[in-house]
């Protein structure tokens, strides 16, 4: 029987307004949470930036909507999750147009991460796009991580409940 993997540890979580300026604020927060000496800080900052930009451009987010960003670590991986309102027309996908001048966000994510995916939360409840980035430089024979589980969402909710209860 496989041992249960440890709970992801949330190292930072914020909600940002659905405006372009939120992306630079989020990049600063991610860098602060991880620290400049973290071996994957640049890839994690880039992933957060790309996923937030995609949420702003391709979801139904309006300027007054909040988009969630969570960074968690577990078993040598850094997980980046962005929760947005979702879209009634499109789902996240990698564009297959190599000559396109934009639309390369998920292509970049697929290159810098070990895995990525989407969790739909139901009609009108939004979606979460996530990626898993190795916390250390890749080595030969590295296996794919298990997809981010709902335990991460549970950990975020528990952290928020704990901080809300504190005086």
C-alpha positions in Angstrom: 0.0 0.0 0.0 1.4 3.4 -1.0 1.9 5.8 1.9 -0.2 8.9 1.8 1.8 11.9 0.5 2.2 14.8 2.9 -0.2 17.6 2.8 0.8 20.5 0.6 2.1 23.4 2.6 0.6 26.7 1.4 3.4 29.4 1.5 1.2 32.2 0.1 -2.2 32.9 -1.1 -3.8 36.2 -2.3 -6.8 37.4 -4.2 -6.1 40.1 -6.8 -8.5 42.4 -8.8 -9.2 41.4 -12.4 -6.9 44.2 -13.8 -3.5 44.0 -15.5 -1.7 45.8 -12.7 -2.5 42.8 -10.5 0.0 40.6 -12.4 3.0 42.7 -11.3 1.8 42.8 -7.7 1.4 39.0 -7.8 4.9 38.5 -9.2 6.3 40.5 -6.3 4.4 38.5 -3.8 5.5 35.1 -5.2 9.1 36.2 -5.2 8.7 37.4 -1.5 7.0 34.1 -0.5 9.7 31.9 -2.1 12.7 34.1 -1.5 15.3 35.1 -4.1 17.5 32.2 -3.1 14.9 29.5 -4.0 16.2 27.4 -6.9 12.9 27.6 -8.8 11.9 31.2 -8.0 12.2 32.5 -11.6 10.1 29.7 -13.0 7.5 30.0 -10.3 7.2 33.7 -10.8 6.9 33.2 -14.6 4.3 30.6 -14.1 2.2 32.8 -11.8 2.5 35.7 -14.2 1.4 33.6 -17.2 -1.5 31.9 -15.4 -2.8 35.2 -14.0 -2.5 36.9 -17.4 -4.4 34.0 -19.0 -7.1 34.4 -16.3 -7.4 38.1 -17.0 -7.5 37.6 -20.8 -9.4 34.4 -21.3 -11.9 34.1 -18.4 -15.0 36.0 -17.7 -13.2 38.1 -15.1 -14.2 41.7 -14.8 -12.2 44.4 -13.1 -14.1 44.0 -9.8 -13.8 40.2 -9.8 -11.2 38.6 -7.6 -8.7 36.1 -9.0 -7.1 33.8 -6.5 -3.4 32.8 -6.6 -2.0 30.1 -4.3 1.6 28.8 -4.0 2.2 25.6 -2.2 5.1 23.2 -1.7 5.1 19.4 -1.3 7.5 16.6 -2.0 10.1 18.6 -4.0 7.4 20.4 -6.1 6.1 24.0 -6.1 2.5 24.2 -7.1 1.0 27.3 -8.6 -2.8 27.6 -8.7 -4.9 30.4 -10.2 -8.6 30.4 -9.7 -10.8 32.5 -12.0 -14.4 32.9 -12.9 -14.0 30.5 -15.8 -15.4 31.1 -19.3 -18.5 30.0 -21.0 -16.8 29.8 -24.4 -13.3 28.5 -24.0 -11.2 26.1 -21.9 -7.5 26.5 -21.3 -5.5 24.9 -24.1 -2.1 25.1 -25.8 -2.3 27.0 -29.1 -1.1 25.1 -32.1 -0.1 28.2 -34.1 3.7 28.5 -34.0 3.7 31.8 -35.8 1.1 33.5 -33.5 2.4 36.7 -31.9 0.6 36.0 -28.6 -1.1 33.1 -26.9 1.9 31.2 -25.8 1.2 31.3 -22.0 0.3 27.6 -21.6 3.1 26.6 -24.0 5.5 28.3 -21.6 3.8 26.6 -18.7 4.1 23.2 -20.3 7.8 23.8 -20.9 8.8 25.0 -17.4 6.5 22.8 -15.4 6.5 19.1 -14.9 2.7 18.9 -15.2 -0.3 21.2 -15.5 -4.0 20.9 -15.6 -7.5 22.4 -15.1 -10.1 21.8 -12.4 -13.6 23.0 -13.3 -15.7 23.8 -10.3 -19.1 23.6 -11.9 -21.3 26.0 -13.9 -20.8 29.5 -12.7 -18.3 28.5 -10.0 -15.1 29.1 -12.0 -12.0 27.0 -12.6 -8.5 26.5 -11.3 -5.5 26.2 -13.6 -2.5 24.7 -11.9 1.0 23.7 -12.6 3.7 21.8 -10.8 7.3 23.0 -10.9 10.2 21.0 -9.5 11.6 22.8 -6.5 15.1 21.8 -7.6 16.7 21.7 -11.1 15.5 18.7 -13.0 17.5 15.5 -13.0 17.5 12.6 -15.5 14.7 10.1 -14.9 12.4 12.5 -13.0 8.9 11.1 -12.9 5.7 13.1 -13.2 4.0 14.3 -10.0 0.6 13.3 -9.0 -1.9 16.0 -10.0 -2.6 18.6 -7.5 -5.4 17.3 -5.3 -8.2 18.9 -3.5 -6.1 18.7 -0.4 -4.4 21.9 -1.5 -7.8 23.7 -1.6 -8.5 22.2 1.9 -5.1 23.5 3.2 -5.9 27.0 1.8 -9.3 27.0 3.5 -7.9 25.8 6.7 -5.2 28.5 6.6 -7.8 31.2 5.9 -10.0 29.9 8.7 -7.1 30.0 11.1 -6.1 33.5 10.2 -9.7 34.8 10.4 -10.1 33.3 13.9 -6.9 35.0 15.1 -7.5 38.4 16.9 
